[in-house]
Amino acid sequence: MQIIMSTIRGERIDLVRPKAINSRCIKNRKERLDGIVRQKHNTRSKTIKNHCGRVKEVCIQLTNGIIKGIKKGTHIDILNQYELSAEQVLKVGWLLDNGSYIWR
């Protein structure tokens, strides 16, 4: 009986995890001779504009749907300023400068 040292659950390791193959092909002979291979990068923005921006206000949403917020402070400061209890709070979050809310 031959024991293969490079196995994962009875399969050969190169079948389970094949070697990495360089997917970059050299377009022309000049690039090959110069030894310069330039990678093309994705230039599309990865930021989601609805969820990105500066925080304008710290906000809480109450159980009756009203949203209260202050410019500086924490969520607890909102409760203290408007004299609310924690049982009335449905969600806490932030108002961004683009007008969208992020709730937690």
C-alpha positions as CSV (number, residue, x, y, z in Angstrom):
1,M,0.0,0.0,0.0
2,Q,1.4,3.4,-1.1
3,I,0.7,6.4,1.1
4,I,0.6,9.7,-0.7
5,M,1.8,12.5,1.6
6,S,0.2,15.3,-0.3
7,T,-3.4,14.4,0.0
8,I,-6.6,16.1,1.2
9,R,-9.3,13.6,2.1
10,G,-7.9,11.0,-0.2
11,E,-7.5,13.3,-3.3
12,R,-4.2,14.4,-4.6
13,I,-3.5,18.0,-3.5
14,D,-3.0,19.3,-7.1
15,L,-6.5,18.2,-8.0
16,V,-8.1,19.9,-5.0
17,R,-5.9,23.1,-5.1
18,P,-4.3,23.5,-8.5
19,K,-1.2,25.7,-8.9
20,A,-1.8,29.4,-9.5
21,I,-1.6,30.2,-13.2
22,N,-0.5,33.7,-14.3
23,S,-3.5,35.0,-16.3
24,R,-1.6,37.9,-17.7
25,C,-0.6,37.4,-21.3
26,I,2.0,39.5,-23.1
27,K,0.3,41.4,-25.9
28,N,3.2,42.0,-28.2
29,R,6.8,41.0,-28.7
30,K,8.1,44.4,-27.6
31,E,6.8,43.9,-24.1
32,R,8.5,40.5,-24.0
33,L,11.8,42.0,-25.1
34,D,11.7,45.0,-22.8
35,G,10.8,42.8,-19.8
36,I,8.2,45.4,-18.8
37,V,4.8,43.9,-18.2
38,R,2.2,46.4,-17.2
39,Q,-0.8,45.2,-15.4
40,K,-4.2,46.7,-16.1
41,H,-6.0,47.8,-13.0
42,N,-9.7,48.1,-12.5
43,T,-10.4,51.8,-12.6
44,R,-14.1,51.6,-11.6
45,S,-14.7,53.1,-8.2
46,K,-15.4,50.6,-5.4
47,T,-17.1,53.0,-3.1
48,I,-20.9,52.9,-2.8
49,K,-22.0,56.5,-3.0
50,N,-25.2,55.9,-0.9
51,H,-23.2,54.7,2.1
52,C,-20.2,56.9,1.9
53,G,-19.7,60.5,3.0
54,R,-19.1,62.6,6.1
55,V,-21.3,62.3,9.1
56,K,-23.5,65.4,9.4
57,E,-25.6,64.3,12.4
58,V,-25.8,61.5,15.0
59,C,-29.4,60.3,14.8
60,I,-31.9,58.0,16.6
61,Q,-35.3,56.8,15.3
62,L,-38.1,56.5,17.8
63,T,-40.7,53.8,17.8
64,N,-43.3,56.3,16.5
65,G,-41.1,57.0,13.4
66,I,-39.7,60.4,14.4
67,I,-36.0,60.9,13.8
68,K,-34.0,63.1,16.2
69,G,-30.4,64.1,15.7
70,I,-27.7,66.4,17.0
71,K,-24.5,67.6,15.2
72,K,-22.0,66.8,17.9
73,G,-22.2,64.1,20.6
74,T,-23.2,60.5,21.0
75,H,-26.5,58.7,20.8
76,I,-26.9,58.9,24.6
77,D,-26.5,62.7,24.4
78,I,-29.6,62.7,22.1
79,L,-31.6,60.8,24.8
80,N,-30.4,63.2,27.5
81,Q,-31.1,66.4,25.4
82,Y,-34.6,65.4,24.4
83,E,-35.4,63.7,27.7
84,L,-36.2,60.3,26.1
85,S,-35.9,56.8,27.5
86,A,-34.0,53.9,25.8
87,E,-37.3,52.0,25.4
88,Q,-38.5,54.5,22.9
89,V,-35.5,54.0,20.6
90,L,-36.1,51.8,17.5
91,K,-32.7,52.4,15.7
92,V,-29.5,54.4,16.1
93,G,-27.5,55.7,13.2
94,W,-26.0,58.6,11.3
95,L,-27.1,61.2,8.7
96,L,-24.5,61.6,6.0
97,D,-23.8,64.8,4.0
98,N,-25.4,63.3,0.9
99,G,-28.8,63.1,2.8
100,S,-28.8,59.3,3.3
101,Y,-29.1,57.5,6.7
102,I,-27.0,54.6,7.9
103,W,-28.8,52.6,10.6
104,R,-27.4,50.1,13.0
